[in-house]
């Protein structure tokens, strides 16, 4: 980021927050002032109220009386104002003088409105905001001609409604501007969240597009996320290529080793040594076969066919029952429904076989297999009564080469690829595999698939 961008407040999220709120307040204040002036400048005329007009005529008669000529005009106006709602103002047309009973002088706007009404031949009522002016009614005092007006403030008129409307208008403006800003702020964050969720679910090509073009902190976060995602994708792809390459490269020396074992048999070399070498070669063959299966599963190269769940599991369950009997254990299988599914037969059989063999290996005596089918999914549940695992261990057993025990002796159960192959195969079928400690002890593994 250049020095100009770091100084420019628009390029920083803090600066944009400040400017946006400041702009919201400014726009609201301008609209409020403009609306107030608009309402205050609106002038309307109407016929005077009879009571006010009669009061002005009565006051005019009192001022014209000879008995009151010795009193000052402001004293007369003060006395006259006690009987009416409002303030009586006298206006001298010749001199432009305004005489009030008491209080502050007239506002310039009120004086202008009185001058406007002074040219009327009969009394009128002028309304501007909450100010009401009624007049003129002519009178004389000490030889001077005056026009009388009643000025009053109508606190119960339309002004409260106008203030309420002004408040609602200001509220709508601030709400609209705040919504626009909040949406502009949240939308890129949601796009980053969506991309992060997609990356976590295995979509290695998930990237943030529009948010990465921003020049603020959110844009920096989006670009850093894209960089991280690209590095993760490159690392995982390199790992998969390495796994596939190692598996293929090990095939050649393994083949030569098996040939050497055959030649050694022909030359009558020590049979125990030959048998040991042959067992190790078979273990390496099994390991390479598992690595190749895992590599194909992760690569996503599947050939699917349609068959029933019963056809998929029939032979596998028969073999598992035979193996359980040979180990002195019992395999309990619930009826398998005859529903049609579309799967990669060999890959899914290998995955299911790995889970069942794992249960056979660790079970103390009983293994239970159950198939549940709904309109949208089918589920295979495999549980045993073995020593079981903790919840934390269950979260890691599907990771390649993970072992519950740090030891890797052959008697402890293989090299840790069987369940990782099962997980890759299940996910390639858009399914989910989970493991949890069984309520009665042992482990419960659930394979769920959409139909």
C-alpha positions in Angstrom: 0.0 0.0 0.0 1.4 3.4 -1.0 1.9 6.4 1.4 -1.1 8.1 -0.4 -3.4 5.2 0.3 -2.4 5.0 4.0 -3.2 8.7 4.4 -6.4 8.8 2.4 -9.3 8.2 4.9 -11.4 6.7 2.1 -8.9 3.9 1.7 -9.2 2.9 5.4 -12.2 1.3 7.0 -12.0 3.6 10.1 -12.0 6.6 7.8 -15.0 5.3 5.9 -16.9 4.6 9.1 -16.2 8.2 10.3 -17.1 9.8 7.0 -20.2 7.8 6.5 -21.7 8.6 10.0 -20.6 12.3 9.6 -22.3 12.4 6.2 -25.5 10.8 7.6 -25.7 13.4 10.3 -25.0 16.2 7.9 -27.6 15.1 5.4 -30.2 14.7 8.2 -29.5 18.2 9.6 -29.8 19.7 6.1 -33.1 18.0 5.4 -34.4 19.0 8.8 -33.4 22.6 8.4 -34.8 22.7 4.8 -38.1 21.2 6.0 -38.4 23.5 8.9 -37.8 26.5 6.7 -40.3 25.2 4.1 -43.0 24.8 6.7 -42.1 28.1 8.4 -42.3 30.1 5.1 -45.7 28.7 4.2 -48.3 31.5 4.7 -52.1 31.1 4.4 -55.0 33.5 4.9 -58.4 32.8 6.3 -61.5 34.6 7.8 -60.9 35.6 11.4 -62.5 33.8 14.3 -65.6 35.8 15.3 -64.5 35.9 18.9 -61.1 37.4 18.1 -62.7 39.9 15.6 -65.2 40.9 18.3 -62.5 41.4 20.9 -60.5 43.6 18.5 -63.6 45.8 17.9 -64.2 46.0 21.6 -60.6 47.0 22.3 -60.7 49.6 19.5 -63.8 51.2 21.1 -62.1 51.3 24.5 -59.0 53.1 23.0 -61.2 55.6 21.2 -63.0 56.5 24.4 -62.4 59.9 25.9 -62.0 58.4 29.3 -58.9 56.4 28.2 -57.2 59.2 26.1 -55.1 60.3 29.1 -53.5 56.7 29.4 -50.5 55.5 27.5 -51.3 53.2 24.6 -49.1 50.4 25.8 -51.0 50.5 29.2 -54.3 50.2 27.3 -53.0 47.3 25.2 -51.7 45.6 28.4 -55.1 45.9 30.0 -56.9 44.8 26.8 -54.7 41.7 26.4 -55.8 40.3 29.7 -59.2 39.3 28.4 -58.1 37.5 25.2 -55.8 34.6 24.3 -52.9 36.3 22.6 -51.1 39.6 22.5 -52.6 42.9 21.1 -50.2 44.9 18.9 -50.9 48.4 17.6 -49.3 49.5 14.3 -48.9 53.1 13.2 -49.3 53.0 9.4 -47.8 56.6 8.9 -44.7 56.1 11.1 -44.3 52.2 10.9 -44.2 52.1 14.7 -45.2 49.0 16.6 -46.5 49.3 20.1 -46.9 46.2 22.4 -48.1 45.8 25.9 -44.9 44.3 27.2 -42.3 41.6 26.5 -39.6 41.4 23.8 -40.0 43.2 20.5 -41.7 41.7 17.5 -39.7 39.2 15.4 -38.9 40.6 12.0 -41.1 37.9 10.4 -44.1 38.8 12.5 -43.6 42.6 11.8 -43.5 41.9 8.1 -46.7 39.8 8.3 -48.5 42.6 10.2 -47.4 45.1 7.5 -48.9 42.7 4.9 -52.2 42.6 6.7 -52.3 46.4 7.2 -53.4 47.0 3.7 -56.5 44.8 4.1 -59.9 46.6 4.3 -61.4 44.0 6.6 -59.9 41.8 9.2 -58.2 38.6 8.1 -56.3 35.8 9.8 -52.7 35.0 8.6 -51.2 31.7 9.5 -47.4 30.9 9.4 -46.2 27.9 11.3 -47.6 28.2 14.8 -48.0 32.0 14.6 -51.5 33.4 14.0 -52.1 37.1 13.3 -55.6 38.5 13.1 -56.4 42.1 12.0 -56.5 44.9 11.1 -59.1 46.9 13.1 -58.6 50.7 13.0 -58.5 52.8 16.1 -57.4 56.3 17.2 -55.4 57.4 20.2 -54.4 61.1 21.0 -55.0 62.0 17.4 -53.0 59.2 15.8 -54.4 56.4 13.7 -53.5 52.9 14.6 -54.4 49.4 13.4 -54.9 46.7 16.0 -53.8 43.1 15.6 -53.9 40.0 17.8 -50.8 37.8 17.7 -51.0 34.4 19.2 -49.1 31.1 19.1 -51.2 28.0 18.3 -49.4 25.2 20.2 -52.2 22.8 19.5 -52.3 23.3 15.7 -50.6 21.3 13.0 -47.0 22.1 14.2 -46.7 19.0 16.5 -47.7 16.9 13.5 -45.1 18.6 11.4 -42.5 18.0 14.0 -43.5 14.4 14.2 -43.3 14.2 10.4 -39.8 15.9 10.5 -38.6 13.3 13.1 -40.0 10.4 11.0 -38.3 11.8 7.9 -34.9 12.2 9.7 -35.3 8.7 11.1 -36.0 7.2 7.6 -33.0 9.0 6.1 -30.6 7.9 8.8 -32.0 4.3 8.6 -31.6 4.2 4.8 -28.1 5.6 4.9 -27.2 3.2 7.7 -28.6 0.3 5.9 -26.7 1.1 2.7 -23.5 1.4 4.6 -24.1 -1.7 6.7 -24.9 -3.7 3.5 -21.8 -2.4 1.8 -19.8 -3.5 4.9 -21.4 -6.9 5.5 -21.7 -8.1 1.9 -17.9 -8.6 1.4 -17.6 -10.2 4.8 -20.3 -12.7 3.9 -18.5 -13.4 0.6 -15.3 -14.2 2.6 -17.3 -16.3 5.0 -18.9 -18.2 2.1 -15.5 -18.8 0.5 -14.0 -20.0 3.8 -16.9 -22.4 4.3 -16.4 -23.8 0.8 -12.7 -24.2 1.4 -13.3 -26.0 4.7 -15.7 -28.4 2.9 -13.0 -29.4 0.5 -13.5 -27.0 -2.5 -9.8 -26.1 -2.9 -10.6 -23.7 -5.8 -12.8 -21.5 -3.5 -11.7 -17.8 -3.8 -13.1 -14.3 -2.9 -13.7 -12.3 -6.0 -15.4 -8.9 -5.6 -14.2 -8.2 -2.1 -10.6 -8.6 -3.1 -10.8 -5.5 -5.3 -11.5 -3.2 -2.3 -8.8 -0.9 -1.0 -9.6 -1.1 2.7 -8.9 -3.6 5.4 -11.6 -6.0 4.1 -10.0 -6.0 0.7 -6.6 -6.8 2.3 -8.3 -9.6 4.3 -9.9 -11.0 1.1 -6.5 -10.9 -0.8 -4.8 -12.6 2.1 -7.5 -15.3 2.2 -7.0 -15.9 -1.6 -3.3 -16.2 -1.1 -3.8 -18.7 1.8 -6.3 -20.7 -0.3 -3.9 -20.9 -3.2 -1.0 -22.1 -1.0 -3.3 -24.7 0.6 -4.5 -26.0 -2.7 -0.9 -26.2 -4.0 0.3 -28.0 -0.9 -2.6 -30.5 -0.9 -2.3 -31.2 -4.6 1.5 -31.7 -4.2 0.8 -34.1 -1.3 -1.6 -36.1 -3.5 0.8 -36.3 -6.4 3.6 -37.3 -4.0 1.4 -40.1 -2.6 0.5 -41.4 -6.0 4.0 -41.1 -7.3 5.5 -43.0 -4.3 2.8 -45.7 -4.6 3.7 -46.3 -8.3 7.5 -46.1 -7.7 7.4 -48.6 -5.0 5.7 -51.2 -7.3 8.8 -51.8 -9.3 11.2 -52.7 -6.4 8.5 -54.7 -4.8 8.1 -56.7 -8.0 11.8 -57.4 -8.1 11.8 -58.4 -4.5 9.0 -60.9 -5.1 11.0 -62.3 -8.1 14.1 -62.6 -5.9 12.0 -64.5 -3.3 11.0 -67.0 -6.0 14.6 -67.5 -7.1 15.6 -68.0 -3.5 13.0 -70.8 -3.1 14.5 -72.5 -6.2 18.0 -72.3 -4.7 16.9 -73.9 -1.4 17.9 -71.0 0.8 16.9 -71.0 4.5 13.1 -71.4 4.4 12.5 -69.2 7.5 14.4 -66.3 6.0 12.5 -66.7 2.8 9.2 -66.8 4.6 10.0 -63.6 6.6 11.0 -61.8 3.4 7.8 -63.0 1.7 5.6 -61.8 4.6 7.3 -58.4 4.5 6.8 -58.2 0.7 3.1 -59.0 1.2 2.7 -56.3 3.8 4.4 -53.8 1.4 2.1 -54.9 -1.4 -1.0 -54.4 0.9 0.3 -50.9 1.9 0.9 -49.9 -1.7 -2.5 -51.2 -2.7 -4.1 -49.1 0.0 -2.1 -46.0 -1.0 -3.2 -46.4 -4.6 -6.8 -46.8 -3.5 -6.6 -43.7 -1.3 -5.0 -41.8 -4.2 -7.8 -42.8 -6.7 -10.5 -42.0 -4.1 -9.1 -38.5 -3.5 -8.6 -37.9 -7.3 -12.3 -38.5 -7.8 -12.0 -41.0 -10.7 -15.2 -43.0 -10.1 -17.0 -45.5 -12.3 -20.6 -45.7 -10.9 -23.2 -48.4 -11.5 -26.6 -49.1 -10.2 -27.3 -51.9 -7.8 -29.2 -52.6 -4.6 -27.8 -52.1 -1.0 -28.3 -55.8 -0.5 -26.2 -56.7 -3.6 -23.5 -54.3 -2.4 -23.2 -55.8 1.1 -24.2 -59.4 0.6 -20.8 -61.0 -0.2 -19.0 -58.6 2.2 -21.3 -59.5 5.1 -20.9 -63.3 4.4 -17.1 -63.0 4.6 -17.3 -60.9 7.7 -19.6 -63.4 9.4 -17.1 -66.2 8.6 -14.2 -64.2 9.9 -16.1 -63.3 13.1 -16.8 -67.0 13.7 -13.1 -67.9 13.2 -12.2 -65.2 15.8 -14.8 -66.5 18.3 -17.0 -63.4 18.0 -20.6 -62.9 16.9 -21.7 -60.7 14.0 -25.3 -59.4 14.3 -26.8 -58.1 11.0 -30.2 -56.5 10.8 -32.2 -57.2 7.6 -30.7 -55.3 4.6 -33.4 -53.5 2.5 -33.4 -54.1 -1.2 -33.3 -50.4 -2.4 -31.5 -49.2 -5.5 -28.4 -47.0 -5.3 -25.8 -45.7 -7.7 -22.2 -46.1 -6.4 -18.7 -47.1 -7.3 -19.0 -50.7 -6.3 -15.4 -51.6 -5.7 -14.5 -48.4 -3.9 -17.5 -48.4 -1.6 -17.0 -52.1 -0.8 -13.4 -51.5 0.1 -14.5 -48.6 2.3 -17.2 -50.7 4.1 -14.8 -53.6 4.4 -12.2 -51.5 6.1 -14.7 -50.2 8.7 -16.1 -53.8 9.4 -12.6 -55.3 9.7 -11.7 -52.5 12.1 -14.8 -53.4 14.2 -13.9 -57.2 14.0 -10.3 -56.5 15.1 -11.2 -54.4 18.2 -14.5 -56.0 19.3 -14.5 -58.0 22.5 -17.3 -60.3 21.4 -20.2 -58.6 19.5 -20.4 -56.6 16.3 -23.7 -55.1 15.2 -24.4 -53.9 11.6 -27.6 -52.1 10.8 -28.9 -50.4 7.5 -31.4 -47.6 7.7 -33.2 -46.2 4.6 -35.3 -43.1 4.2 -36.8 -41.4 1.1 -33.7 -39.2 0.7 -30.8 -41.2 2.3 -29.4 -44.6 3.4 -27.2 -45.2 6.4 -24.9 -48.0 7.4 -24.2 -48.2 11.2 -21.4 -50.5 12.5 -20.8 -50.8 16.2 -18.7 -53.0 18.4 -18.2 -53.7 22.1 -14.4 -53.1 22.1 -12.4 -50.7 24.3 -13.7 -47.7 22.3 -12.2 -44.2 21.8 -12.6 -40.8 23.3 -14.4 -38.0 21.4 -11.1 -36.3 20.7 -9.7 -39.5 19.2 -12.8 -40.0 17.1 -12.1 -36.7 15.4 -8.7 -38.0 14.1 -9.1 -41.6 13.3 -10.0 -40.9 9.6 -6.7 -39.0 9.1 -4.2 -41.0 7.0 -1.5 -42.8 9.1 -3.2 -41.7 12.3 -2.8 -44.3 15.1 -4.4 -44.2 18.5 -1.2 -45.7 19.9 2.2 -44.2 19.0 3.5 -47.7 18.4 3.2 -49.1 14.8 3.6 -52.7 15.5 1.7 -54.9 13.1 -0.4 -56.5 15.8 -1.9 -53.2 16.7 -3.9 -52.9 13.5 -2.2 -51.9 10.3 -0.6 -48.7 9.3 -3.6 -46.3 9.7 -4.9 -46.1 6.1 -8.1 -48.2 6.2 -10.4 -45.6 7.8 -8.9 -42.7 5.7 -9.7 -44.7 2.6 -13.2 -45.2 3.9 -13.6 -41.5 4.5 -12.3 -40.5 1.0 -14.6 -43.1 -0.6 -17.7 -41.9 1.4 -17.0 -38.3 0.6 -16.6 -39.1 -3.1 -20.2 -40.4 -2.9 -21.3 -37.1 -1.3 -21.7 -38.9 2.0 -20.5 -38.5 5.5 -18.7 -40.8 7.9 -18.6 -40.2 11.7 -17.4 -42.1 14.7 -18.6 -41.7 18.3 -18.1 -43.7 21.5 -21.0 -46.2 21.9 -23.3 -45.7 24.8 -22.7 -49.3 26.0 -18.9 -49.1 25.3 -17.0 -49.7 22.1 -17.2 -47.6 19.0 -20.1 -46.7 16.7 -19.2 -45.7 13.1 -22.0 -44.3 10.8 -21.8 -44.0 7.0 -24.5 -41.8 5.6 -25.3 -41.4 1.8 -27.8 -39.5 -0.2 -30.1 -41.6 -2.4 
